[in-house]
């Protein structure tokens, strides 16, 4: 079954009409190739997952590009970063034509470096996350909305009714054996698997490299390299602390989250809604879900998203900056949060300006509920404007 991704499609179609090059990035299996081939069936399609084609594109990009008619979809373009310089020349020779070059890639950092050097001002970059609550509700496939919390949003899980545990077992095996080995040349897969599982246990928590290195039994620099690679490939998201213009000394470590709740649930051996409800990390997983929904729905780019915690342990889960105005967002997994457990009154005065306070909780009512001191919404209900 095909799942329509309305908001992303609108962005892609607008980019193809206004830019010579479109780059669709995102973690593997988020649906990049399928979406583009569905939207542009007349375009030439070539994938650089094929080793010989990738070698030709890297070593002789002119010869490679001459083979194909445009518009062209070049899949997994990170395998041939040498192609960008020749692509720049072709774009500059025909700046009046948009939508000729449509690219996808999974390894975001390496792609961004090449793009910034070669195609600045010529390219539109869109990041595709796994399916959001809104997209799944629109598809009609989400019969029990809480299933999204442990199944996650990878399109194949829903469109092909796959067994969740089998999908993620295969996904992790492929990811470990292919993508990470390509980047890291991991010598001991067993150590990395242990690291991956221990990192999942720290979802929504401060990332302590030294503690993690001790638990895994490897060097701190190894842990930093592995974390960097997971962030590079879009598997994890590191949320920095907010400290600008605040007078208190703050914790400076980032908090770690995963790109998809199904992935982290699998790493924690959560195989059902019942397992999810009984998990000691239920609050952390709900927080992970809220974060990914914010990113999937395109409210904010990563750099406008922070957390707050001072040396006394006073914390607000997320601080969003929207149009220059801060939004304090607390995350609670139960239906009705207790006011005494919310830190809005302690943190809001530090900003010296008007601050919006919002709680993402499991409230049954739909839409935004505006109370006297804060607003509430349920991210499982789909798109809600904050």
C-alpha positions as CSV (number, residue, x, y, z in Angstrom):
1,X,0.0,0.0,0.0
2,X,1.3,3.5,-0.9
3,X,1.3,6.0,2.0
4,X,1.0,9.6,0.8
5,X,3.4,12.0,2.4
6,X,1.5,15.3,1.7
7,X,3.7,17.8,3.5
8,X,7.0,16.4,2.2
9,X,5.6,16.1,-1.4
10,X,4.7,19.8,-1.3
11,X,8.2,20.7,-0.3
12,X,9.7,18.4,-3.0
13,X,7.5,19.7,-5.8
14,X,8.2,23.3,-4.8
15,X,12.0,22.6,-4.8
16,X,11.9,20.9,-8.2
17,X,10.2,23.9,-9.7
18,X,12.5,26.5,-8.2
19,X,16.0,24.9,-7.9
20,X,18.3,23.2,-10.4
21,X,19.2,20.5,-7.9
22,X,17.2,18.8,-5.1
23,X,18.9,16.7,-2.5
24,X,16.6,14.5,-0.4
25,X,18.5,13.2,2.7
26,X,17.5,10.9,5.5
27,X,18.2,7.6,7.3
28,X,18.1,4.4,5.2
29,X,14.6,3.0,4.7
30,X,12.9,6.3,5.4
31,X,11.4,6.1,1.9
32,X,13.5,8.5,-0.1
33,X,13.9,6.5,-3.3
34,X,10.3,5.2,-3.4
35,X,8.9,8.6,-2.9
36,X,10.9,10.2,-5.7
37,X,10.2,7.4,-8.1
38,X,6.5,7.6,-7.4
39,X,6.5,11.4,-7.9
40,X,8.7,11.4,-11.1
41,X,8.2,8.1,-12.9
42,X,9.4,9.6,-16.2
43,X,12.9,10.5,-14.7
44,X,15.9,8.4,-15.3
45,X,16.8,6.4,-12.2
46,X,20.3,5.2,-11.2
47,X,21.5,4.0,-7.9
48,X,25.1,4.3,-6.7
49,X,24.6,1.3,-4.4
50,X,25.9,-0.5,-7.4
51,X,29.6,-0.6,-6.8
52,X,30.9,-0.2,-10.4
53,X,28.5,2.7,-11.1
54,X,29.7,4.4,-7.9
55,X,33.3,4.0,-8.9
56,X,32.7,5.4,-12.3
57,X,30.7,8.4,-10.9
58,X,33.6,9.1,-8.4
59,X,36.5,8.6,-10.8
60,X,35.0,9.9,-14.0
61,X,31.9,11.9,-13.3
62,X,31.8,13.5,-16.7
63,X,31.6,10.2,-18.5
64,X,29.1,8.9,-15.9
65,X,26.7,11.9,-16.2
66,X,26.9,11.9,-20.0
67,X,25.3,8.5,-20.1
68,X,21.9,9.7,-18.8
69,X,19.1,12.0,-19.9
70,X,17.7,14.5,-17.5
71,X,15.7,14.8,-15.3
72,X,17.6,12.1,-13.4
73,X,17.3,10.7,-9.9
74,X,20.7,9.7,-8.6
75,X,20.2,7.5,-5.5
76,X,22.7,7.2,-2.6
77,X,24.9,9.9,-4.0
78,X,27.2,9.9,-1.0
79,X,29.0,7.0,-2.5
80,X,30.5,9.3,-5.2
81,X,31.2,12.8,-3.7
82,X,33.4,13.5,-6.7
83,X,30.3,14.0,-8.8
84,X,29.4,17.4,-7.2
85,X,32.1,19.4,-8.9
86,X,31.1,18.3,-12.4
87,X,27.5,18.7,-11.5
88,X,28.2,22.3,-10.5
89,X,29.6,23.0,-14.0
90,X,26.5,21.5,-15.7
91,X,24.2,23.5,-13.5
92,X,26.0,26.8,-14.2
93,X,25.8,26.1,-17.9
94,X,22.1,25.9,-17.7
95,X,20.9,28.0,-14.7
96,X,17.5,28.6,-16.3
97,X,16.3,25.0,-16.1
98,X,15.1,23.7,-12.7
99,X,14.5,20.2,-11.5
100,X,17.0,18.4,-13.8
101,X,19.1,16.8,-11.0
102,X,17.3,15.0,-8.1
103,X,19.7,13.4,-5.6
104,X,19.3,11.2,-2.5
105,X,21.7,10.4,0.2
106,X,21.8,8.8,3.7
107,X,25.0,10.1,5.2
108,X,24.2,13.7,5.9
109,X,27.4,15.2,7.2
110,X,29.6,14.1,4.3
111,X,26.9,15.2,1.8
112,X,26.5,18.6,3.5
113,X,30.3,19.2,3.3
114,X,30.4,18.5,-0.4
115,X,27.3,20.4,-1.1
116,X,28.5,23.5,0.7
117,X,31.7,23.5,-1.2
118,X,30.2,22.8,-4.7
119,X,26.5,23.6,-5.0
120,X,25.8,26.4,-2.6
121,X,22.9,28.6,-3.9
122,X,22.0,26.0,-6.5
123,X,20.4,23.3,-4.4
124,X,17.5,22.7,-2.1
125,X,18.0,20.2,0.7
126,X,15.1,18.4,2.3
127,X,15.4,15.8,5.1
128,X,13.0,12.9,5.1
129,X,12.3,11.3,8.4
130,X,10.3,8.1,9.0
131,X,6.5,8.4,8.9
132,X,4.9,10.9,11.3
133,X,1.7,10.4,13.4
134,X,-0.1,12.7,11.0
135,X,0.9,10.7,7.9
136,X,0.0,7.3,9.4
137,X,-3.4,8.6,10.6
138,X,-4.1,10.0,7.1
139,X,-3.2,6.6,5.6
140,X,-5.8,4.7,7.7
141,X,-3.2,2.1,8.7
142,X,-2.9,3.3,12.3
143,X,-5.8,1.4,13.9
144,X,-4.4,1.8,17.5
145,X,-2.6,5.1,17.8
146,X,-0.3,3.9,20.6
147,X,1.2,1.3,18.2
148,X,3.2,4.1,16.7
149,X,5.1,4.4,19.9
150,X,6.7,0.9,19.7
151,X,6.4,0.1,15.9
152,X,7.9,3.4,14.8
153,X,7.4,5.1,11.5
154,X,9.5,3.2,8.9
155,X,7.3,3.0,5.8
156,X,7.9,-0.7,5.1
157,X,6.6,-1.7,8.5
158,X,3.2,-0.3,7.8
159,X,2.8,-0.5,4.0
160,X,3.8,-4.2,3.8
161,X,2.5,-5.2,7.3
162,X,5.9,-6.6,8.2
163,X,6.7,-8.3,11.5
164,X,8.3,-5.5,13.5
165,X,11.0,-7.6,15.2
166,X,12.1,-9.2,12.0
167,X,12.2,-5.8,10.2
168,X,14.5,-4.2,12.8
169,X,16.6,-7.3,13.2
170,X,17.3,-7.2,9.4
171,X,17.7,-3.4,9.5
172,X,20.3,-3.4,12.3
173,X,22.2,-6.2,10.7
174,X,22.3,-4.4,7.4
175,X,23.1,-1.1,9.0
176,X,25.9,-2.5,11.1
177,X,27.5,-4.7,8.4
178,X,27.2,-2.1,5.6
179,X,26.9,1.6,6.3
180,X,28.9,1.7,9.6
181,X,31.6,-0.5,8.3
182,X,31.9,1.8,5.3
183,X,32.4,4.8,7.6
184,X,34.1,3.4,10.7
185,X,35.7,0.1,9.6
186,X,34.4,-1.4,13.0
187,X,36.8,-4.1,14.1
188,X,34.6,-5.7,16.7
189,X,30.9,-5.8,15.8
190,X,30.1,-7.3,19.2
191,X,31.4,-4.3,21.0
192,X,29.4,-2.0,18.7
193,X,26.2,-3.9,19.3
194,X,26.7,-3.6,23.0
195,X,27.4,0.1,22.6
196,X,24.2,0.5,20.5
197,X,22.1,-1.2,23.2
198,X,23.6,0.8,26.0
199,X,23.0,4.0,24.1
200,X,19.4,3.1,23.7
201,X,19.1,2.8,27.5
202,X,20.3,6.4,27.7
203,X,17.5,7.7,25.4
204,X,16.5,11.2,26.6
205,X,19.4,11.4,29.0
206,X,22.6,13.3,29.2
207,X,25.3,11.7,27.1
208,X,28.4,10.9,29.2
209,X,31.1,9.6,26.9
210,X,33.4,8.4,29.8
211,X,30.6,6.4,31.5
212,X,29.6,4.8,28.2
213,X,33.1,3.9,27.3
214,X,33.6,2.2,30.7
215,X,30.3,0.2,30.3
216,X,31.2,-0.9,26.8
217,X,34.9,-1.6,27.6
218,X,36.4,0.6,24.8
219,X,38.3,4.0,24.7
220,X,36.5,7.3,25.1
221,X,37.6,8.4,21.6
222,X,36.1,5.2,20.2
223,X,32.8,6.1,21.8
224,X,33.0,9.6,20.4
225,X,33.7,8.3,16.9
226,X,30.8,5.9,17.1
227,X,28.4,8.6,18.4
228,X,29.5,11.0,15.7
229,X,28.8,8.3,13.0
230,X,25.4,7.6,14.3
231,X,24.6,11.3,14.3
232,X,26.2,11.6,10.8
233,X,23.9,8.9,9.4
234,X,20.8,10.4,11.0
235,X,20.3,7.5,13.5
236,X,20.6,9.6,16.6
237,X,19.9,13.2,17.4
238,X,21.9,15.2,19.9
239,X,20.1,18.1,21.5
240,X,22.4,20.8,23.0
241,X,21.7,22.7,26.2
242,X,20.3,26.2,26.1
243,X,22.5,28.7,27.8
244,X,22.5,31.9,25.8
245,X,21.8,34.9,28.0
246,X,20.9,32.8,31.0
247,X,22.7,33.7,34.2
248,X,23.0,30.2,35.7
249,X,25.8,27.7,35.1
250,X,24.2,24.9,33.1
251,X,25.0,21.3,32.3
252,X,26.8,21.3,28.9
253,X,26.4,17.7,27.8
254,X,24.0,17.0,25.0
255,X,20.9,14.8,25.4
256,X,20.7,11.8,23.1
257,X,17.6,10.6,21.1
258,X,16.9,8.2,18.3
259,X,15.4,9.1,15.0
260,X,12.6,6.5,15.3
261,X,10.8,5.1,18.3
262,X,10.5,1.7,16.6
263,X,14.3,1.5,16.3
264,X,15.0,2.3,19.9
265,X,12.2,0.1,21.1
266,X,13.7,-2.8,19.2
267,X,17.1,-2.2,20.8
268,X,15.3,-2.3,24.2
269,X,13.5,-5.6,23.3
270,X,10.1,-3.9,23.3
271,X,8.0,-6.0,21.0
272,X,4.4,-5.0,21.8
273,X,2.3,-2.2,23.2
274,X,2.1,-4.1,26.5
275,X,6.0,-4.2,26.6
276,X,6.0,-0.5,26.0
277,X,3.6,0.3,28.8
278,X,5.6,-1.7,31.2
279,X,9.0,-0.4,30.2
280,X,10.9,1.5,33.0
281,X,11.9,3.9,30.1
282,X,8.4,4.7,29.1
283,X,8.9,8.4,30.0
284,X,12.1,8.5,28.0
285,X,10.5,6.9,25.0
286,X,7.6,9.2,25.1
287,X,10.1,12.1,25.1
288,X,11.9,10.6,22.2
289,X,8.6,10.3,20.3
290,X,7.7,14.0,21.0
291,X,11.1,15.1,19.7
292,X,10.9,13.1,16.5
293,X,7.4,14.4,15.8
294,X,8.5,18.0,16.1
295,X,11.3,17.3,13.5
296,X,9.1,15.2,11.2
297,X,6.4,17.9,11.0
298,X,9.0,20.5,10.2
299,X,8.3,22.9,13.0
300,X,11.9,23.6,13.6
301,X,15.4,22.7,12.3
302,X,17.7,21.0,14.8
303,X,19.7,24.2,15.6
304,X,16.5,25.8,17.0
305,X,15.9,23.0,19.5
306,X,17.5,22.8,23.0
307,X,17.0,21.5,26.5
308,X,17.4,23.4,29.8
309,X,18.9,22.1,33.0
310,X,20.8,24.0,35.6
311,X,23.2,22.8,38.3
312,X,20.3,22.4,40.8
313,X,18.5,19.9,38.5
314,X,15.8,22.3,37.4
315,X,14.9,21.2,33.9
316,X,12.7,21.9,30.9
317,X,12.7,19.0,28.4
318,X,12.8,21.2,25.3
319,X,13.2,24.9,24.4
320,X,12.1,25.8,20.9
321,X,12.9,29.1,19.3
322,X,10.3,30.2,16.8
323,X,10.4,33.6,15.1
324,X,12.7,34.7,17.9
325,X,10.3,33.8,20.7
326,X,11.1,30.9,23.1
327,X,8.6,28.1,23.7
328,X,9.1,25.9,26.8
329,X,8.0,22.4,26.2
330,X,7.6,19.9,28.9
331,X,7.0,16.2,28.1
332,X,4.8,13.9,30.3
333,X,3.7,10.4,29.3
334,X,0.5,10.4,31.4
335,X,-2.8,12.1,30.5
336,X,-2.9,15.0,32.9
337,X,0.4,16.5,34.2
338,X,0.7,17.7,37.8
339,X,1.4,21.4,37.9
340,X,4.0,21.0,40.7
341,X,6.1,18.8,38.5
342,X,6.3,21.5,35.8
343,X,9.2,23.9,35.9
344,X,7.7,26.7,33.8
345,X,7.5,29.2,36.7
346,X,11.1,28.6,37.6
347,X,12.6,28.9,34.1
348,X,10.3,31.4,32.2
349,X,11.5,34.5,34.2
350,X,15.1,33.9,33.0
351,X,14.2,35.0,29.5
352,X,13.1,38.5,30.2
353,X,10.4,38.3,27.5
354,X,7.1,36.7,26.8
355,X,7.4,32.9,26.8
356,X,4.9,30.3,25.7
357,X,4.6,27.2,27.9
358,X,3.3,23.9,26.4
359,X,3.0,20.3,27.7
360,X,3.1,17.3,25.3
361,X,1.1,14.6,27.1
362,X,-1.3,11.8,26.5
363,X,-4.4,13.9,26.8
364,X,-7.5,12.4,25.1
365,X,-8.9,15.6,23.6
366,X,-7.7,16.6,20.2
367,X,-6.0,19.8,19.2
368,X,-4.3,22.4,21.4
369,X,-5.9,22.9,24.8
370,X,-5.2,26.3,26.2
371,X,-5.2,26.6,30.0
372,X,-4.4,29.7,32.2
373,X,-0.7,28.9,32.7
374,X,0.1,26.5,29.8
375,X,-1.3,24.7,26.8
376,X,-1.5,20.9,26.2
377,X,-1.6,18.7,23.2
378,X,-1.1,15.0,22.3
379,X,1.5,14.4,19.5
380,X,-0.2,11.1,18.7
381,X,-3.1,13.0,17.2
382,X,-0.9,14.3,14.4
383,X,-0.1,17.8,13.2
384,X,-0.7,20.5,15.9
385,X,0.6,24.0,15.4
386,X,2.7,25.0,18.5
